Amino acid sequence: MNIKVKRIYDEPEPDDGYRILVDRLWPRGMSRQRAALDLWMKDIAPSSELRTWFGHDPARFSEFSQRYREELDANAEAVASLLDIILTHETVTLLYAAKNPLINHAVVLRDYMAGIANCR
């Protein structure tokens, strides 16, 4: 099991494995063909309210991460669907559109899912 995160604007690579867009909104300027997705999981993304509150402000990332994990705890169906995918594919790449590769929801989601998958 390997869970990676990657900007959707980066070129797809063979070692990306199963590619999942985990943003609620479709990325600006990205065609569906160029995205080379296997799946778009809008329901696993942070709520619109949380995303707006965060605004990609690094000072809010810690609290954002906590709030997003709470949303994931309450989103059992989407989490179970993603877990099934992670457990059945050697590599899963979570794709996001945010500019900062370290401060974004896909990083929080990767760590959250890795914690659940390692408990199985």
Helices and strands as residue ranges (DSSP letters): E 2-7, G 14-16, E 18-21, H 32-35, E 39-40, G 42-44, H 48-54, G 58-60, H 61-73, H 76-88, E 91-96, H 105-118
